[in-house]
Amino acid sequence: METFRVLEIITGTKIVLNCGKNKNIKLSDKFEVYGLTKSLIDPDTNEDLGPAEIIRGKGIVTHIQDKLCTIESYIRDDEAKRVIKKTNPLVNVWTPLTSTEEEIIGENKIKPFESIQVGDFARLIKT
């Protein structure tokens, strides 16, 4: 599988990759973006296991050029939701106890790429 590189960080949720129409990239293609640790050594065998991948996030192509594309994070922050339970204040002995549930959705912001750096890697996600 071909890997590409992060060339520019526009914002925490928008980055530029070194691939475009020349690599058959299309609008709405999805990428997984990751960095690499230093090479890791197994303490038991002393074998070099290579670097570990650190996932930075996922992005979707929103703009494409011949040799570049811009991707934006599309993962939403799940913590923006909460449920509030309310008891009906008009309850008396003749009416059953009733309650209502109300779901409050905050801004439900897009999560930024985590610790993204120029030079990090990206690979197409098969859909």
C-alpha positions, 0 to 999 in steps of 0.5 A: 500500500502506497504511503504519502506525507503531510506537507503542510498543516493549515489548521488542527483539522486541515492538512495538505498531502503530497498526492493528488490527481497524479496518484488517482486521488479523488474528492471524498477519498479517506485517509488515515494519518499517522506518525512513527516512533523510533525503532523499538527493540524487543527486550526479550530477544533483542530483535529490532521490531521497527517503529510503532505507528501513532494514529493522528486521525482520519481525514477526507479529501476536500480539495484536489490538485495535480500533485497535492490534496487537502484533507480535513478531519471528519471524526466527531467528538462524542463528548458533545452529547448528554442526556438530562432527565426531568420530572414533571413539576405538575405531578399530584396524587391523581396523575402518575409520576412522569418524566421526560428525557431531553438530549442536549447536543453541544457543538459536536465539534470535529476532532483535530489531528493529534500532535500532527507534524509535517512529515507524518504519513498518510494511507488511503482507507479502503471503503 
